């Protein structure tokens, strides 16, 4: 096939006199203050200030040319940081794995560490961002080089988490201090619920490896709400400021962050009150007296004893009329997670009985153990955190009710409010 698309010209080597570092602020949600800045390359042209990103990332540009400009940008940034004596911010410096590996192999030195000594900068004020690229070198060698930065006192971040190079196994290998995720990275390829679910998984990953989560690309108030929701500690984006030549006052955007945190707390408070009241109302309306005299009815093999299984289902069916319309599924389990009754699933406005689920064990579900503690106290209801239903992929919560000393009723309830689906705590 002939490609008639006009080929893009290779970016010209920029006049070094027009190259300059710009700094985009990164804010900590706990202090509401600017904690540091990402160093970004800019060029002054007759048409205005433009990004050097296309030049630095174009594979057709000789690597030597890219590295020369990158070094100029880094030195300017470190010179500016070294001139700040009070409340010195952190600098987030982007480094390509292949570049640092190449320079270390050729010289046995790391240019960034030389700049630390040259400008008298505390290494703890520098975050080495390992950027995404198709790195094909030995991971062990890259880890050894990164450990040199780490031993010096620098922090390590992995940028573009979720993209090609920065897969989970490499993240585990490098063991970063920060994971950096673009909040918009999946908007064009995933549904909203899937997008949020993947972002939440990064929060869990960060927690498990002892790292903090930095969300970049925060452009709107809703973006900030999602960043807070998924567990970000740091945020960055145009909601606060673009990359600029000068550092800002540390509290320049404290009001924006404070307002976002208050909105989040209010939203979550409303959501949790809604679910607590729903649980209390269901407890009041449900007729659970029919479960009181039921026996276990499950053999150790997991198979059901027919007579008791039918009794469990009969008790369930007497109760169904009291189950709220938002409930999509209801079933009864033993204290160890083994299902005693059939599933009752709402289907086209009616209840469908699914006896094949008798004997299934649900103790592996994340909410089960905490809800099991309810069996040790007075009868009450508990509501799980929000999660996606395996069958319908709808956002649901599971309401758990201890109906006897050895049995618990579970109701999977869809969130009836779209706003709650988008912003509820999970």
C-alpha positions as CSV (number, residue, x, y, z in Angstrom):
1,X,0.0,0.0,0.0
2,X,1.3,3.5,-0.9
3,X,1.2,5.9,2.0
4,X,0.4,9.4,0.7
5,X,0.5,10.9,4.2
6,X,3.0,13.7,4.3
7,X,5.9,12.7,6.4
8,X,6.7,14.9,9.4
9,X,10.0,16.7,9.3
10,X,12.7,15.7,11.8
11,X,12.8,18.3,14.5
12,X,15.7,20.7,14.0
13,X,18.4,20.9,16.6
14,X,17.3,23.9,18.7
15,X,19.5,27.0,19.2
16,X,20.9,26.4,22.7
17,X,20.3,30.1,23.5
18,X,16.6,29.6,23.2
19,X,16.3,26.5,25.4
20,X,15.0,26.8,28.9
21,X,13.7,24.8,31.8
22,X,10.1,25.2,32.9
23,X,8.6,23.9,36.1
24,X,5.1,22.4,36.7
25,X,4.1,22.3,40.4
26,X,3.3,19.1,42.2
27,X,1.0,19.4,45.2
28,X,0.8,17.2,48.3
29,X,-2.8,16.6,49.4
30,X,-1.9,16.2,53.1
31,X,-0.2,19.6,53.4
32,X,-2.1,21.3,50.5
33,X,1.2,22.9,49.5
34,X,3.5,22.6,46.5
35,X,6.0,19.9,47.3
36,X,8.0,20.1,44.2
37,X,8.2,20.6,40.4
38,X,8.6,18.5,37.3
39,X,11.3,19.8,35.1
40,X,10.1,20.2,31.5
41,X,12.0,21.5,28.4
42,X,10.8,24.6,26.5
43,X,12.1,26.6,23.6
44,X,11.5,30.3,22.9
45,X,10.5,30.7,19.2
46,X,9.1,33.5,17.1
47,X,5.7,31.9,17.6
48,X,6.1,31.7,21.4
49,X,7.1,29.2,23.9
50,X,6.9,25.6,22.6
51,X,7.6,22.2,24.2
52,X,10.8,20.4,23.5
53,X,9.0,17.1,24.0
54,X,8.7,16.3,20.3
55,X,12.5,16.8,19.9
56,X,13.5,14.8,22.9
57,X,11.2,11.9,22.0
58,X,11.6,11.6,18.2
59,X,13.4,8.4,17.4
60,X,14.8,10.0,14.2
61,X,16.8,12.6,16.2
62,X,20.3,11.5,17.0
63,X,20.5,10.5,20.7
64,X,23.6,12.6,21.2
65,X,21.7,15.7,20.2
66,X,18.8,14.9,22.6
67,X,21.1,14.2,25.5
68,X,23.0,17.4,24.9
69,X,19.8,19.5,25.2
70,X,18.6,17.4,28.1
71,X,21.8,18.1,30.0
72,X,21.4,21.9,29.4
73,X,17.8,21.7,30.8
74,X,18.9,19.8,33.8
75,X,21.8,22.1,34.6
76,X,19.6,25.1,34.4
77,X,17.0,23.5,36.7
78,X,19.6,22.5,39.3
79,X,21.2,26.0,39.2
80,X,17.8,27.5,39.9
81,X,17.1,25.0,42.7
82,X,20.5,25.6,44.2
83,X,19.8,29.3,44.4
84,X,16.8,28.7,46.7
85,X,17.9,28.6,50.3
86,X,14.6,28.7,52.2
87,X,11.8,26.2,51.7
88,X,13.6,24.5,48.8
89,X,11.2,22.4,46.7
90,X,11.8,19.0,45.2
91,X,12.8,18.6,41.6
92,X,11.3,15.8,39.5
93,X,13.8,15.0,36.7
94,X,12.9,12.8,33.8
95,X,15.5,10.3,32.7
96,X,15.3,7.7,30.0
97,X,16.6,4.3,31.1
98,X,18.7,3.8,27.9
99,X,20.3,7.2,28.4
100,X,21.5,6.7,31.9
101,X,22.6,3.1,31.1
102,X,24.6,4.4,28.1
103,X,26.3,7.2,30.0
104,X,27.2,5.0,33.0
105,X,28.7,2.4,30.7
106,X,30.7,4.9,28.8
107,X,31.9,7.1,31.7
108,X,31.1,5.4,35.0
109,X,29.5,8.6,36.1
110,X,25.9,9.9,36.4
111,X,25.5,13.5,35.3
112,X,22.6,14.3,37.7
113,X,24.7,13.3,40.7
114,X,27.5,15.6,39.5
115,X,25.0,18.4,39.4
116,X,24.0,17.7,43.0
117,X,27.6,18.2,44.1
118,X,28.1,21.2,41.8
119,X,25.2,23.2,43.2
120,X,25.2,21.9,46.7
121,X,21.7,20.3,46.6
122,X,20.4,17.9,49.1
123,X,19.8,14.6,47.2
124,X,16.6,14.1,49.1
125,X,15.2,17.1,47.1
126,X,15.6,15.2,43.8
127,X,13.2,12.7,42.4
128,X,14.6,10.6,39.5
129,X,11.6,9.9,37.2
130,X,12.2,6.8,35.1
131,X,10.2,7.6,32.0
132,X,8.5,5.2,29.6
133,X,10.3,3.9,26.6
134,X,11.0,0.6,24.9
135,X,14.0,-0.2,27.0
136,X,15.6,-3.5,26.0
137,X,18.7,-3.6,28.2
138,X,19.3,-5.9,31.2
139,X,16.9,-5.0,34.0
140,X,19.5,-6.1,36.6
141,X,21.9,-3.5,35.2
142,X,19.3,-0.8,35.2
143,X,18.4,-1.6,38.8
144,X,22.1,-1.3,39.8
145,X,22.3,2.2,38.3
146,X,19.0,3.2,40.0
147,X,20.4,2.0,43.3
148,X,23.3,4.4,42.9
149,X,20.8,7.3,42.9
150,X,19.0,5.7,45.8
151,X,22.1,5.3,47.9
152,X,23.0,8.9,47.2
153,X,19.7,9.9,48.8
154,X,17.5,10.6,45.7
155,X,14.0,9.3,45.5
156,X,12.9,7.2,42.6
157,X,9.6,7.5,40.7
158,X,8.3,5.6,37.7
159,X,6.4,7.7,35.2
160,X,3.6,6.6,32.8
161,X,2.6,3.7,35.0
162,X,0.4,1.3,33.1
163,X,2.1,1.8,29.7
164,X,4.5,-0.5,27.8
165,X,7.8,-0.3,29.6
166,X,6.5,0.2,33.1
167,X,4.8,-3.1,33.6
168,X,4.1,-4.5,37.1
169,X,7.1,-6.8,37.1
170,X,9.5,-4.0,36.3
171,X,7.9,-1.8,38.9
172,X,8.4,-4.5,41.5
173,X,12.0,-4.9,40.3
174,X,12.8,-1.2,40.6
175,X,10.9,-0.6,43.9
176,X,10.1,3.1,43.4
177,X,9.2,5.6,46.0
178,X,6.5,7.1,43.8
179,X,4.2,5.8,41.0
180,X,3.1,8.4,38.5
181,X,-0.1,7.9,36.6
182,X,-1.8,10.1,34.0
183,X,-5.5,10.3,35.0
184,X,-6.5,10.5,31.3
185,X,-4.4,7.5,30.1
186,X,-7.3,5.2,29.4
187,X,-10.2,7.5,28.7
188,X,-10.3,6.6,25.0
189,X,-10.0,2.9,25.4
190,X,-12.1,2.0,28.4
191,X,-15.5,2.6,29.9
192,X,-15.7,5.0,32.7
193,X,-16.1,2.2,35.3
194,X,-13.2,0.3,33.8
195,X,-11.1,3.4,33.8
196,X,-11.7,4.1,37.4
197,X,-11.2,0.5,38.4
198,X,-7.7,0.4,36.7
199,X,-6.7,3.6,38.4
200,X,-7.8,2.3,41.7
201,X,-5.6,-0.8,41.1
202,X,-2.6,1.5,40.9
203,X,-3.4,2.9,44.3
204,X,-3.4,-0.7,45.7
205,X,-0.2,-1.5,43.9
206,X,1.5,1.6,45.4
207,X,0.3,0.7,48.9
208,X,1.6,-2.9,48.5
209,X,5.1,-1.8,47.5
210,X,5.4,1.1,50.0
211,X,5.1,3.8,47.4
212,X,3.1,7.0,47.1
213,X,0.7,7.7,44.2
214,X,1.1,10.8,42.1
215,X,-1.7,11.6,39.6
216,X,-0.8,14.0,36.8
217,X,-3.1,15.5,34.1
218,X,-5.5,16.9,36.7
219,X,-7.2,19.6,34.7
220,X,-10.7,20.0,36.3
221,X,-12.4,19.8,39.6
222,X,-13.8,16.4,38.7
223,X,-10.3,15.2,37.9
224,X,-9.2,16.3,41.3
225,X,-12.1,14.4,42.9
226,X,-11.2,11.2,41.1
227,X,-7.5,11.6,42.1
228,X,-8.5,12.0,45.7
229,X,-10.9,9.1,45.4
230,X,-8.4,6.6,44.1
231,X,-5.9,7.4,46.8
232,X,-3.5,9.9,45.3
233,X,-1.0,11.6,47.7
234,X,0.3,14.0,45.1
235,X,-1.4,15.8,42.2
236,X,-0.2,17.7,39.2
237,X,-1.9,19.4,36.2
238,X,-3.4,22.5,34.6
239,X,-6.0,22.8,37.3
240,X,-3.2,24.4,39.3
241,X,-0.7,25.7,36.7
242,X,1.1,24.9,33.5
243,X,4.9,24.6,33.4
244,X,6.3,28.0,34.2
245,X,9.8,29.6,34.4
246,X,9.7,30.5,38.0
247,X,8.8,28.7,41.2
248,X,5.5,29.6,43.0
249,X,4.9,30.3,46.6
250,X,4.4,26.9,48.4
251,X,0.8,27.7,49.4
252,X,-0.2,29.2,46.0
253,X,-2.9,26.6,45.4
254,X,-3.8,25.6,49.0
255,X,-7.3,27.0,48.5
256,X,-7.9,24.8,45.5
257,X,-6.8,21.7,47.2
258,X,-8.6,22.5,50.4
259,X,-11.9,23.0,48.5
260,X,-11.4,19.7,46.6
261,X,-10.8,17.9,49.9
262,X,-13.9,19.4,51.5
263,X,-16.0,18.5,48.4
264,X,-14.7,14.9,48.6
265,X,-15.5,14.6,52.2
266,X,-19.0,16.0,51.7
267,X,-19.6,13.7,48.8
268,X,-18.4,10.6,50.6
269,X,-20.3,11.6,53.7
270,X,-23.5,11.8,51.7
271,X,-22.9,8.5,50.1
272,X,-22.1,6.7,53.3
273,X,-25.1,8.2,55.1
274,X,-27.2,7.0,52.2
275,X,-25.9,3.4,52.5
276,X,-26.1,3.4,56.3
277,X,-29.7,4.5,56.2
278,X,-30.5,2.0,53.4
279,X,-29.1,-0.8,55.5
280,X,-31.0,0.3,58.6
281,X,-34.2,0.6,56.6
282,X,-33.8,-2.9,55.1
283,X,-33.1,-4.4,58.5
284,X,-36.4,-2.9,59.8
285,X,-38.4,-4.0,56.9
286,X,-37.0,-7.5,56.3
287,X,-38.8,-10.5,57.9
288,X,-35.9,-12.7,59.0
289,X,-37.9,-14.6,61.5
290,X,-38.2,-17.5,59.1
291,X,-34.4,-18.2,59.3
292,X,-34.3,-18.6,63.1
293,X,-35.0,-22.4,63.3
294,X,-33.0,-23.4,60.2
295,X,-30.3,-26.0,60.5
296,X,-27.0,-26.0,58.7
297,X,-27.8,-28.4,55.8
298,X,-24.4,-28.6,54.1
299,X,-22.1,-31.6,54.2
300,X,-18.3,-31.2,54.5
301,X,-18.1,-32.0,50.8
302,X,-20.1,-28.9,50.0
303,X,-23.1,-30.8,48.7
304,X,-26.5,-29.7,50.0
305,X,-28.9,-31.9,52.0
306,X,-32.1,-31.7,49.9
307,X,-34.5,-31.3,52.8
308,X,-32.7,-28.4,54.5
309,X,-31.8,-26.7,51.2
310,X,-35.5,-26.5,50.4
311,X,-36.2,-25.0,53.8
312,X,-33.6,-22.3,53.2
313,X,-35.1,-21.5,49.9
314,X,-38.6,-21.4,51.3
315,X,-37.4,-18.9,54.0
316,X,-35.7,-16.8,51.3
317,X,-38.8,-16.8,49.1
318,X,-41.1,-15.6,51.9
319,X,-38.6,-12.7,52.4
320,X,-38.2,-11.6,48.8
321,X,-41.2,-9.2,48.8
322,X,-39.4,-7.1,51.3
323,X,-36.2,-6.8,49.4
324,X,-35.6,-3.3,47.9
325,X,-36.0,-2.8,44.2
326,X,-32.3,-1.8,43.8
327,X,-31.2,-5.3,44.9
328,X,-30.0,-7.4,42.0
329,X,-29.2,-10.6,43.9
330,X,-29.8,-12.2,47.3
331,X,-28.6,-15.4,48.9
332,X,-27.9,-17.0,52.3
333,X,-24.5,-18.2,53.5
334,X,-23.1,-20.2,56.4
335,X,-20.5,-18.5,58.7
336,X,-17.6,-20.1,56.8
337,X,-18.8,-18.7,53.5
338,X,-20.6,-21.8,52.1
339,X,-23.9,-20.8,50.4
340,X,-26.9,-22.4,52.0
341,X,-29.7,-21.2,49.7
342,X,-30.1,-20.8,45.9
343,X,-29.2,-17.5,44.4
344,X,-32.2,-15.3,43.8
345,X,-31.4,-12.9,40.9
346,X,-33.7,-10.1,39.7
347,X,-34.3,-10.6,36.1
348,X,-36.7,-8.5,34.0
349,X,-38.5,-7.4,37.1
350,X,-39.0,-10.9,38.5
351,X,-36.9,-13.1,40.8
352,X,-35.0,-16.0,39.1
353,X,-34.0,-18.9,41.2
354,X,-30.5,-20.4,40.6
355,X,-30.1,-23.5,42.7
356,X,-26.7,-24.4,41.1
357,X,-25.1,-21.9,43.5
358,X,-25.9,-24.0,46.6
359,X,-22.7,-25.1,48.3
360,X,-20.5,-22.4,46.6
361,X,-17.9,-20.9,49.0
362,X,-17.6,-17.1,49.0
363,X,-15.1,-16.7,51.9
364,X,-12.5,-15.4,49.4
365,X,-14.5,-12.2,48.7
366,X,-12.8,-9.2,50.2
367,X,-15.7,-8.1,52.4
368,X,-16.6,-11.5,53.8
369,X,-14.2,-11.7,56.8
370,X,-15.0,-8.2,58.2
371,X,-18.8,-9.0,57.8
372,X,-18.3,-12.3,59.6
373,X,-17.5,-10.4,62.8
374,X,-21.1,-9.3,62.8
375,X,-22.1,-12.8,63.8
376,X,-20.4,-12.2,67.2
377,X,-22.6,-9.3,68.1
378,X,-26.2,-8.2,68.0
379,X,-28.2,-8.4,64.8
380,X,-27.3,-5.5,62.5
381,X,-26.4,-4.7,58.9
382,X,-23.1,-4.0,57.3
383,X,-22.4,-2.6,53.8
384,X,-19.3,-3.5,51.8
385,X,-17.2,-1.0,49.8
386,X,-18.1,-0.3,46.2
387,X,-17.0,-2.9,43.7
388,X,-17.9,-4.0,40.1
389,X,-20.2,-7.0,39.9
390,X,-18.6,-9.9,38.0
391,X,-21.7,-10.6,35.9
392,X,-23.3,-7.2,35.1
393,X,-20.2,-5.0,35.7
394,X,-22.4,-2.6,37.5
395,X,-21.2,-0.8,40.5
396,X,-22.7,-2.5,43.6
397,X,-22.3,-2.9,47.3
398,X,-23.1,-6.0,49.3
399,X,-25.4,-5.6,52.3
400,X,-24.8,-8.3,54.9
401,X,-27.3,-9.2,57.6
402,X,-26.6,-11.7,60.4
403,X,-29.9,-13.6,60.5
404,X,-28.9,-16.3,63.0
405,X,-25.8,-17.1,65.0
406,X,-24.5,-19.2,62.1
407,X,-25.9,-17.7,59.0
408,X,-25.7,-14.4,57.1
409,X,-27.9,-13.0,54.4
410,X,-26.2,-11.2,51.5
411,X,-27.9,-8.7,49.2
412,X,-26.0,-7.2,46.2
413,X,-27.5,-3.8,45.7
414,X,-26.8,-1.5,42.6
415,X,-26.2,2.1,43.4
416,X,-29.2,3.9,42.0
417,X,-27.4,7.2,41.7
418,X,-25.0,7.8,38.8
419,X,-23.1,10.4,40.7
420,X,-22.5,7.9,43.5
421,X,-21.3,5.4,40.9
422,X,-18.8,7.8,39.7
423,X,-17.5,9.3,43.0
424,X,-18.4,6.9,45.8
425,X,-15.6,5.5,47.9
426,X,-14.2,2.1,47.0
